[in-house]
Amino acid sequence: MPGMGGNMQQIMMKAQRMQQEVQRVQEEVGSRELEYSAGGGAVKVVIYGRKELKSIEIQPDCVDPDDVEMLQDLVLAAVNGAIALAEETMTKEMNKVTGGMNLGF
C-alpha cells in the first residue's frame, strides 16, 4: 500500500497536536475559578475547574442556630452544584478540542 506511511504520519501528528491541545485546555480550565450559589445567594462556593474548592461564603442572615440542617443542606447543594459546574465546563471545553469524541477526559 504505497503512500500509507505518509497518511499514518499525518494522523500521528494530528493526534499529537490534539493531545497537546487537550493538555493545554485541562490546565487552563483546571485553574479557572467557577462560582455557584444556593439559596438565592445565601451560600456561595468558588471552585477551581480541577474540582478543588477555593472558598465557601455564607451570608450571616441565613445562619439560624435553630435550623442548622437548612444551612447544611444549602452548603451541600452549593458544593455539589459547583462540582457539577466544574465537570460541565471541562467537558464543554474538551468537546471543542476533540470534536465531541469521548476520550475519557
Phi and psi in degrees as a GROMACS rama.xvg file:
@    title "Ramachandran Plot"
@    xaxis  label "Phi"
@    yaxis  label "Psi"
@TYPE xy
-66.1703  146.864  PRO-2
83.9802  -8.47782  GLY-3
-66.6972  -35.9114  MET-4
-61.8202  -40.1539  GLY-5
-64.3172  -42.183  GLY-6
-64.9872  -41.3702  ASN-7
-64.0829  -39.76  MET-8
-64.1563  -40.9561  GLN-9
-63.3498  -42.4364  GLN-10
-62.1097  -43.6082  ILE-11
-64.8726  -39.1761  MET-12
-66.0637  -41.3065  MET-13
-64.344  -41.0456  LYS-14
-63.7227  -40.4236  ALA-15
-65.7191  -41.9255  GLN-16
-63.8149  -40.2126  ARG-17
-64.4856  -41.7015  MET-18
-61.4063  -41.8258  GLN-19
-64.8914  -41.2611  GLN-20
-66.7126  -39.6493  GLU-21
-60.8071  -44.8446  VAL-22
-63.2855  -41.8398  GLN-23
-61.9865  -44.686  ARG-24
-65.7686  -41.6887  VAL-25
-58.8234  -42.7176  GLN-26
-68.2665  -42.9332  GLU-27
-65.9264  -49.1498  GLU-28
-69.0865  -35.5171  VAL-29
-61.1234  -31.0941  GLY-30
-94.6851  -5.33132  SER-31
-71.2238  137.644  ARG-32
-90.7402  129.991  GLU-33
-121.319  145.558  LEU-34
-122.779  139.605  GLU-35
-140.335  135.51  TYR-36
-119.329  151.933  SER-37
-131.877  156.059  ALA-38
65.1307  39.4695  GLY-39
63.827  30.3654  GLY-40
95.2531  3.79004  GLY-41
-63.5836  -35.4921  ALA-42
-128.89  125.65  VAL-43
-121.786  131.465  LYS-44
-117.056  134.327  VAL-45
-112.895  128.726  VAL-46
-133.12  148.12  ILE-47
-82.7306  156.31  TYR-48
-58.7623  -20.5044  GLY-49
-83.9172  9.80197  ARG-50
69.6901  36.0319  LYS-51
-109.722  123.035  GLU-52
-66.2488  136.556  LEU-53
-100.497  -46.3763  LYS-54
-158.089  158.22  SER-55
-131.769  124.057  ILE-56
-113.144  133.501  GLU-57
-122.025  123.727  ILE-58
-68.2329  130.292  GLN-59
-56.0061  -33.0269  PRO-60
-71.2513  -10.016  ASP-61
-96.8268  1.55071  CYS-62
-89.1122  107.056  VAL-63
-121.172  110.91  ASP-64
-59.424  -20.2832  PRO-65
-87.2375  -5.905  ASP-66
-140.383  58.3796  ASP-67
-62.8974  -32.7155  VAL-68
-59.1733  -39.7553  GLU-69
-63.0544  -43.3428  MET-70
-63.0858  -42.5621  LEU-71
-59.7986  -42.7111  GLN-72
-63.1086  -40.8587  ASP-73
-64.7905  -42.4896  LEU-74
-63.5304  -45.1153  VAL-75
-60.6856  -45.4758  LEU-76
-62.2691  -41.9282  ALA-77
-67.1303  -42.33  ALA-78
-66.3303  -46.8048  VAL-79
-62.9256  -38.8624  ASN-80
-64.5207  -39.8182  GLY-81
-65.976  -40.7608  ALA-82
-63.4786  -43.876  ILE-83
-62.4322  -39.7263  ALA-84
-63.7076  -41.3325  LEU-85
-62.8759  -44.0526  ALA-86
-64.9104  -43.4742  GLU-87
-63.5691  -41.4148  GLU-88
-64.7152  -44.322  THR-89
-63.1974  -44.2957  MET-90
-61.3605  -44.8999  THR-91
-61.4987  -45.0636  LYS-92
-69.2161  -37.2542  GLU-93
-66.679  -37.8496  MET-94
-61.7048  -30.4846  ASN-95
-64.3636  -36.0692  LYS-96
-81.7474  -42.3177  VAL-97
-94.0425  -2.49422  THR-98
68.9967  24.904  GLY-99
88.5175  -1.26461  GLY-100
-69.5863  132.751  MET-101
-83.3752  102.362  ASN-102
-105.913  11.3579  LEU-103
84.1611  19.7547  GLY-104
